[in-house]
Amino acid sequence: MSKKEKKTKKKKQVRNKARDMIADYYTTNRDYDRENRRRQEEEGVKTKGLKNLRSNEKVYIAIIILGLIGILIKYVIL
């Protein structure tokens, strides 16, 4: 390759697939949650707290809490 060909090459655009997946999950669930809350308000049902979370979301919350406890133990107590 000549020097000109090396300079004219475009860099490959890097995609953050994890960010895209999380953003898609967030927007989809936000829309679903808005629709669900609107429907529940029309029916007169009121839910509070963690009652309307799915099982995998409860697992995610538990893992986050355990991680925060681990960080607290590692840096504050020890």
C-alpha positions, 0 to 999 in steps of 0.5 A, a space after each residue: 500500500 502506498 502512503 496515500 491509501 493508508 491516509 484515505 482509509 476510514 476508521 471503522 465506526 465503533 458501536 456500543 452494542 451494550 448501550 444500544 441494548 440497554 437504551 432499547 430496553 429502557 425505552 420499551 419498558 418506559 412505554 410499556 409502563 406508561 400504557 400499563 399505568 394508564 390502563 390501571 388508572 382507568 380500571 381504578 386499580 392502584 399498585 404500590 412499590 415492587 408489586 408490579 415488577 417482573 421476576 427478572 427485574 426483582 433479581 436485578 434489584 437483588 443483585 444491585 443491592 448485594 453489590 452495594 452491600 459488598 462495596 460498603 463492606 469492602 471500602 467502609 468496614 474493612 
